[in-house]
Amino acid sequence: MSTETATPTVPANFRYRDEHGKMISKDVAMTHRWAHKEDGTPTKIYLHRLAVREAMKNGTEVPKRPKKTYEPGSQSHADVPSPYDLNRRSGYRTIFQVLAENVGNVVPTTELHDEVNSRLQAEAPEWYGARYSETPYDVEANAYVMTRAPYNVKIEAMGQRVSQVDNGFVLNVDVTEPRVYRKRGRKPKVQEVPAPETTVEADNDTAVTVTGEAVVTTVA
């Protein structure tokens, strides 16, 4: 039986400690994502860390963080429920919008690249110019990220799937079967077995020793 981390009441004079129990500042805690940047209060990550440490100290069951679940929001694009906030500027959101307008059809990478960059630039020219004036937004790399975990978890939880097909990307909806990933790993090393040596007697009183492809001639 597993337990979930409860959210304790945080005192006003809350102090942070590192892995060794040494007291640290809020700035250091922020770098570890243990403190919120807005007000310095502890994050769920740090509170769970404290709960685990306390459970191990007392010999009780170690709590587990609940798995995050996703539900379709009220926003949609081209009649496709959006896993992204459409009111927020985002490259992932724009990629989704282009693919949603072509559900079930492969959008060539070059076409997707041009369309996404064009929309981002038109939507926020100053923001786009400050970041992508020299090198455009890398649509192919980020679209590929949307096909892999953990970024695809939210998408697939909504019955959707982004896949890379040939030289393009496609968004499928109403997906019910689980995704099958290709097995990856190193090929087993093949141990080389030396060829057996054979000796052949020649007519001119010489012995020829053959080892693999090498030939050594010995005078008798």
C-alpha positions as CSV (number, residue, x, y, z in Angstrom):
1,M,0.0,0.0,0.0
2,S,1.5,3.3,-1.0
3,T,1.0,6.7,0.6
4,E,1.0,10.1,-1.0
5,T,2.9,13.2,0.2
6,A,0.6,15.4,2.3
7,T,1.1,19.2,2.0
8,P,2.1,20.4,5.5
9,T,1.6,23.9,6.8
10,V,4.8,25.9,6.1
11,P,5.9,28.2,8.9
12,A,6.9,31.8,8.1
13,N,10.5,31.2,9.2
14,F,11.0,28.1,7.1
15,R,14.7,27.2,6.7
16,Y,16.1,25.0,3.9
17,R,18.8,22.3,4.4
18,D,20.8,20.4,1.8
19,E,21.4,16.7,1.5
20,H,23.8,16.8,4.4
21,G,21.5,18.7,6.7
22,K,23.5,21.9,6.4
23,M,21.4,25.1,6.3
24,I,21.3,26.9,2.9
25,S,19.9,30.1,1.7
26,K,16.7,30.5,-0.3
27,D,18.8,31.5,-3.4
28,V,20.6,28.2,-3.3
29,A,17.3,26.4,-2.7
30,M,15.9,28.1,-5.8
31,T,18.7,26.7,-8.0
32,H,17.6,23.2,-6.9
33,R,13.9,24.0,-7.5
34,W,13.3,23.6,-3.8
35,A,12.0,27.2,-3.4
36,H,9.6,29.2,-5.5
37,K,11.2,32.2,-7.2
38,E,8.2,34.4,-6.5
39,D,8.0,34.3,-2.7
40,G,10.7,31.8,-1.6
41,T,8.2,29.2,-0.2
42,P,9.1,25.5,-0.5
43,T,8.0,23.7,-3.6
44,K,6.3,20.3,-3.7
45,I,9.6,18.8,-4.7
46,Y,11.3,19.9,-1.5
47,L,8.3,19.1,0.7
48,H,8.3,15.6,-0.7
49,R,12.0,15.3,-0.1
50,L,11.4,16.2,3.6
51,A,8.6,13.7,3.9
52,V,10.8,10.9,2.5
53,R,13.7,11.8,4.8
54,E,11.4,11.9,7.8
55,A,9.8,8.5,6.9
56,M,13.3,6.9,6.5
57,K,14.3,8.3,9.8
58,N,11.3,6.9,11.6
59,G,11.3,3.6,9.7
60,T,7.8,4.2,8.3
61,E,6.6,3.7,4.7
62,V,8.2,6.1,2.3
63,P,5.6,8.3,0.6
64,K,5.3,8.4,-3.2
65,R,4.5,11.5,-5.2
66,P,1.2,11.0,-7.0
67,K,1.4,10.6,-10.8
68,K,0.3,13.7,-12.7
69,T,-2.8,13.2,-14.8
70,Y,-4.0,15.3,-17.7
71,E,-7.5,16.1,-18.8
72,P,-8.6,17.8,-22.0
73,G,-9.0,21.5,-21.5
74,S,-11.7,23.7,-22.9
75,Q,-9.4,25.1,-25.6
76,S,-9.3,23.5,-29.1
77,H,-7.8,24.4,-32.5
78,A,-9.4,23.2,-35.8
79,D,-11.8,21.1,-33.7
80,V,-8.9,19.3,-32.0
81,P,-8.6,19.6,-28.2
82,S,-5.4,21.3,-27.4
83,P,-2.9,20.0,-24.9
84,Y,-1.3,23.4,-24.8
85,D,-2.5,26.8,-23.6
86,L,-3.5,28.6,-26.8
87,N,-3.3,32.0,-25.1
88,R,0.4,31.5,-24.3
89,R,3.2,32.1,-26.8
90,S,4.9,28.8,-27.5
91,G,6.7,27.0,-30.3
92,Y,5.1,23.7,-29.2
93,R,1.7,25.3,-29.3
94,T,2.3,26.7,-32.8
95,I,3.6,23.3,-34.1
96,F,0.4,21.7,-32.7
97,Q,-1.8,24.2,-34.4
98,V,-0.2,23.6,-37.8
99,L,-0.5,19.8,-37.4
100,A,-4.0,20.1,-36.0
101,E,-5.0,21.8,-39.3
102,N,-3.7,18.8,-41.1
103,V,-4.9,15.9,-38.9
104,G,-3.9,12.5,-40.3
105,N,-1.8,14.1,-43.0
106,V,2.0,14.3,-43.0
107,V,3.3,17.9,-43.0
108,P,6.7,18.1,-44.7
109,T,9.4,19.3,-42.3
110,T,10.4,22.2,-44.6
111,E,6.7,23.3,-44.8
112,L,6.2,23.0,-41.1
113,H,9.4,24.9,-40.4
114,D,8.4,27.8,-42.6
115,E,4.8,28.0,-41.4
116,V,5.7,27.9,-37.7
117,N,8.4,30.5,-37.9
118,S,6.1,32.7,-40.0
119,R,3.3,32.6,-37.4
120,L,5.7,33.2,-34.5
121,Q,7.2,36.2,-36.2
122,A,3.8,37.6,-37.1
123,E,2.4,37.1,-33.6
124,A,5.3,38.7,-31.7
125,P,7.8,40.4,-34.1
126,E,9.9,42.0,-31.3
127,W,10.1,38.8,-29.3
128,Y,10.9,36.7,-32.4
129,G,13.5,39.2,-33.6
130,A,15.4,39.2,-30.3
131,R,15.7,35.5,-30.2
132,Y,15.6,34.1,-33.8
133,S,16.8,36.9,-36.0
134,E,20.0,35.0,-36.9
135,T,18.9,31.4,-36.5
136,P,15.2,30.6,-37.0
137,Y,13.3,28.6,-34.4
138,D,14.3,24.9,-34.8
139,V,10.9,23.4,-35.6
140,E,12.2,20.0,-36.6
141,A,14.1,19.4,-33.3
142,N,11.2,20.6,-31.2
143,A,8.6,18.7,-33.2
144,Y,10.7,15.5,-32.7
145,V,10.7,16.3,-28.9
146,M,6.9,16.2,-29.0
147,T,7.1,12.6,-30.2
148,R,9.1,11.4,-27.3
149,A,8.7,11.0,-23.5
150,P,8.2,12.9,-21.3
151,Y,6.8,15.6,-23.7
152,N,4.4,13.3,-25.4
153,V,2.8,12.1,-22.2
154,K,0.3,15.0,-22.0
155,I,-0.5,14.7,-25.8
156,E,-1.1,10.9,-25.7
157,A,-3.2,11.2,-22.5
158,M,-5.6,13.1,-24.7
159,G,-5.8,10.3,-27.3
160,Q,-3.4,12.1,-29.6
161,R,0.0,11.3,-31.0
162,V,2.6,13.2,-32.9
163,S,4.8,11.0,-35.1
164,Q,7.7,11.6,-37.4
165,V,7.1,10.0,-40.7
166,D,9.7,10.1,-43.5
167,N,10.5,13.8,-44.0
168,G,7.6,15.2,-42.0
169,F,5.4,15.0,-39.0
170,V,1.8,14.0,-38.5
171,L,-0.8,14.4,-35.7
172,N,-3.2,11.5,-35.2
173,V,-6.3,11.8,-33.0
174,D,-8.6,9.2,-31.3
175,V,-5.5,7.0,-30.6
176,T,-6.3,4.1,-28.4
177,E,-3.4,1.6,-28.8
178,P,-0.3,2.2,-26.7
179,R,2.8,3.3,-28.5
180,V,5.4,0.7,-29.2
181,Y,8.9,2.0,-29.0
182,R,11.8,0.5,-30.9
183,K,14.3,-1.4,-28.8
184,R,17.6,0.3,-28.6
185,G,20.9,-1.0,-27.4
186,R,24.3,-1.9,-28.4
187,K,24.9,-4.9,-30.6
188,P,26.7,-7.8,-28.9
189,K,30.4,-7.9,-29.5
190,V,31.5,-10.8,-31.7
191,Q,34.6,-12.5,-30.4
192,E,37.1,-13.2,-33.1
193,V,38.3,-16.8,-33.1
194,P,41.7,-17.3,-34.7
195,A,41.9,-19.6,-37.6
196,P,43.6,-23.0,-37.0
197,E,47.1,-23.4,-38.2
198,T,47.8,-26.0,-40.9
199,T,51.1,-27.2,-42.2
200,V,51.5,-28.3,-45.8
201,E,54.6,-30.2,-47.0
202,A,55.8,-28.9,-50.4
203,D,57.9,-30.8,-53.0
204,N,60.9,-28.5,-52.6
205,D,61.6,-29.5,-48.9
206,T,59.8,-26.5,-47.4
207,A,57.0,-26.4,-44.9
208,V,54.3,-23.8,-45.4
209,T,52.3,-22.8,-42.3
210,V,49.0,-21.2,-43.0
211,T,47.4,-19.0,-40.3
212,G,44.2,-17.3,-41.5
213,E,45.1,-15.2,-44.4
214,A,48.8,-14.9,-43.5
215,V,51.2,-17.4,-45.1
216,V,54.6,-18.0,-43.5
217,T,57.2,-20.1,-45.4
218,T,59.8,-22.0,-43.4
219,V,62.8,-23.6,-45.1
220,A,63.3,-27.2,-43.9
